[in-house]
Amino acid sequence: MKAEKILAELNRLRHDLDPDPGDIEWVALEHAFCFISYRMGEFQAYLDEQVRLGNLPDDIET
């Protein structure tokens, strides 16, 4: 599982919404995207561990 794939999906979801700091859905997506993009190495390590534990497949079809 590649972190870039999940980040791309978060980016797609946040662009489906109009930027609205008063909308919790937009705020959650915006800040999750920003945080993960700054911590890609750590997020990839987390995903690798989740795959190893069997909590995620190696890859998800898009």
N, C-alpha and C positions, 0 to 999 in steps of 0.2 A: 504494500500500500504506500503510495507516494503522497507526501504532504502537499505537493503542488496540486494534485487532483482535488483534494478537499478544499484547499485555498481557492482554487478556481470556482468551485461550486459555491462557496461562501460569497465570492465576488459577484457571481451571477445572481444569487439571491438578493444581495444588497442593492444591486442595480435594478432589480425588479420593483423596488420601492422608491418613492420620492424621499429625498433627504429630509428628515423631520426629527429634530432633537427631542420632540415631545412624544414620539412614537417608540415604545419600548422595543418593538420588533426591529425597527431600523437601527436603534442605538445598540442593541445586542449584536446584530450582524456587523455593523460598522466597526465596533470595538473588538469583536472576536477576530475579524479579518485583519485589523491593524496589529493586534497583539500577536497573532499567529505569524503574520508576515515578518515581524521583527524577531521572532523566536523559531524560525524554521528548523534549525538543527535540533532544538529541544523537542519540538513537535514531532519531527521525524523519528527521534528516539522513542518517544511515547508511542507512536503508531507501531513501530517495530516491536516494542514490548507487548502491545495489545495483540498483534498478529501471533507472536510467540506463545502467548497465553491462550490463544484460540478465541479471543473476543472479537476479532476482525478477520475477514478473509484477506489473502495476499493482495487481491485486487477486486475492485467493484466495477461492474460494467456501467458505462455511461450511455 
